[in-house]
Amino acid sequence: MIELTVEALHLHYGSNPVLKGVSMELARGEVVTLLGPSGSGKTTLLRAIAGLELPRQGKIVMSDRVLFDGASGTEMPAEQRDLGIVFQSYALWPHKTVAENIAYPLKLRRVSASEQQSRVQAILDQLGMSKLGARYPNELSGGQQQRVAIGRALVYNPPVLLLDEPLSNLDAKLREEARAFLRELIIRLGLSAIMVTHDQGEAMAISDRILLLNDGRIEQQGTPQAMYGSPQTLFCAEFMGSNNRLPGTVASVEAGRAVLQGNGWTLRGEAKGVLQPGQAAIAVVRVERVRINEAAGDNALSLPRSASMYLGDRWEHLFREANGGADSLALRVYNASEQVPNPCHLELPEDAVWIFPA
Amino acid sequence: MASTTLSRRTWHPSWPRALVTTLTLLAIYVPLAFIVWQSFLSAPFFLPDKNVGLDAYRFIFADPDFYRALKSGFALAFGLVVIAVPLGGVLAFLVARTDLPGRRWIQPMILVPVFVSPMVLGFGYVVAAGPVGFFSTWAQALFGFIPWNIYSLPAIIVIAGLTHVPYAYLYISSALHSLGSDVEEAARSVGATPLQVMTAVSLPMVRPALSYASVLLFFLGLEVFGLMLVLGDPEGHLVLSTYLYKLTNKLGIPSYHLMAAVSMVLIAFTIPLVMLQRRLLRTAARYATVKGKVTRPRVLPLGKWRWVAGAVVALWLVVAIAVPLAGVVLRAFVSGWGVGVSLTDVLSIQAFRSILEQPTLLRAIINSVLIGVIGGALAVACYTAIALAMHRKPDQVTRVLDYSVLVPRAVPGLLAGLAFLWVFLFIPMWLDRSLEEGWLAVLPFASWLREHAIEPLRGLRSTIFSVWLAYSVVWMAYGLRLISATLLQVAPELEEAARSVGARRAQVTRNITVPLAKFGLIGSWLLMFLIFEREYSTGVYLLTPGTETIGSMLVSLWATGAIDIVAALSFINIVLVVIGMGIALRFGVKLHD
């Protein structure tokens, strides 16, 4: 059952196009993340759905209600759309207490005072803040403020929850806890939600489906596993995960496989997109897929180590061509220990090397 | 050894700073001291048979007119708050946040009543909507009766309230601009209509600005002079300032002691209000830190209320701006007006011709331009010197100056002019006596000084310098706010960087702070020009051949009933203000903070 549909949405800031024909769907009970670098239009898309930005053309439909239709010129005001929004800055009203903040949507809906009180308390209980209703927003920690913002957006049971970078204002430690809290809450309440983020880790952790936006268009969409495991474009491959990037020239193409040649090295890998021999191409290899071997092997490079970094649960080693400059061949590799064999052979498994047209 | 180096480095006597501080404090407190001293004398200070006592207070506290003035003064001040603050708040919200029709050109229009002299506005209402005003006679012809009487106290309060809306608007609107739009969007997303957004979120969140505006308007209400002088006269309504003005001739001789006593009463009300404003402004600044993310918000669509709101704002613009200004302009170009006169028959520029023929009036215009252009620049230079004496030097001297510059704000212009008149009369007199037979007579060249120094000093009073000094002191608090805001925009790191590479304080000021603040200072000059063109009450008591300004001439000519000339001068005044505002808007000077 489709909860929300966006069709070919175009939106301009002045003469500057921000959304260039974006289409998407949100099924009931699904969490979709709009992912992309800054300026890709992800927040704008969310705000357009909320009715806070005016698109130039396209259509936004929720269940059977038309929220926006550029063709007929209909636009439903933001206050009638009945969506729940969690703002990046939380946008709590500093002159209202936590309980008043959460009760305000109910008050607007003319819910009786006693019911307001019980529903606000129920939400506070859900959020684990039962005793904080009488506080003012500035008396709460960042994480608590975020929960109030979520509570305020949930209290009137909107069919769709919109979250604008909900975790970006929290510090790193708190962010992981909030991420788990949010995912659990969404599953428990069976919410349909659209979340905006620029953090691919957050996107994969929370959502059922990811829409990757690039320059006002959808670059690729799919489950987190598909987005991470089989990206269709160079942009998508590079945006998700930590990568090694090896520019070279296509030597040969055969049955979905290609051979990429660089200055003194040759690699086989999966051909992504249309490749011709002689064409410039880029191989992308996830850092965690590179293996360190003592013996020389298939599809491997031999490089000296130039630096090591301790990350807590593992080491990250940087290998670089001897006497190489800043643009010389370099590889990042994870390893369990600080020790690496010398000389070191770095194996790049064939199915982990994705070759994209440059 | 170490401690002496340290103390030598921190103890940094600065002669320019000491000079600026001394002159500023003298300019502020000497006139004030005269008011206080005079109020405790039984006769004007220059009369020989005076004694110290409370006679003056006894007289005014026994005068029923004083109590009537006090009562209507407070009615006016409360009325101003009740009318101007809610209207200003709604207007600010509509202009800042909604798709109100024509809100782009409303913004500069709103500023007009701030920069047009209340004397001119009041006069405009008389000739436009007075018993035989243009609109009144047209209404008479249309309905058979005039549906308003602008001379009744309630009407005066409404007029004063409507023309003071911009002051409330300016503060509330700047608070709204620094308020994040996300808190409003949050309210909309949970289902609040624009009206509910305004009442539940926007206005409560700018509550500090609202309370500041309320105190400011109450204060301005107590200071109203020109409007009351013009509109209150026909039915004998008085407020304290007009009561004081009328006292001038109450006893036949100049009753300075009574005026000083009334001034003391007025200042007793205004000083606490000024200090309260200062405190509220600080709280407002603190409150501003609790705000959302400032983004360029999309305007709120008003929907079906759009044209209703537009009509209400248009009505306000008509009543507060169009009616009085149209009155002035029309009246300036007719030779006479009354019931049954046709507009086309009486069109003339005779009034302007007669201004050209009268040297006093011509001088008033020239003086007004000079005091605005040159005087404005000099005032900015002086204010800059004072602001630099206080700039990022948090010490005792700065604290004293900080409070002191607010004092003149509490003294209404009329009284300040009077106090400066006393200063210019008394100081030469006192010096002269002292040189003749007092303790200064021991000076070897006393008689030479009497001949060559006292006379020029006396002469100062009948030069435009006396008016400029009074203007500059009266507007000191306002000007300093402008300039210190400008100086504070220079990032502290820029000054610290200069010091770290070896610049002394004076060099930092000369080479870094002032050059970087240049454009702000030029903007302040334009604002001071506008303020000095608008000023009318401060020059009233300083008016003498040589010191005429348009403002003071309007007050004095109004008393003689020379309507044609008043209209023409008012028109010229409006033209000067419009030119100033045009230049300011053209160069993007912020006309308010």
Interface residues (C-beta under 8 A of the other chain):
Chain A: A50 G51 L52 E53 L54 P77 A78 E79 Q80 R81 D82 L83 G84 I85 F87 Q88 S89 A91 L92 W93 P94 H95 Y104 P105 L108 R109 N138 A149 R152 A153 Y156 L162
Chain B: G180 D182 V183 E185 A186 A187 R188 S189 V190 G191 A192 T193 Q196 A200 V201 P204 M205 R207 V290 K291 G292 K293 R298 P301 G303
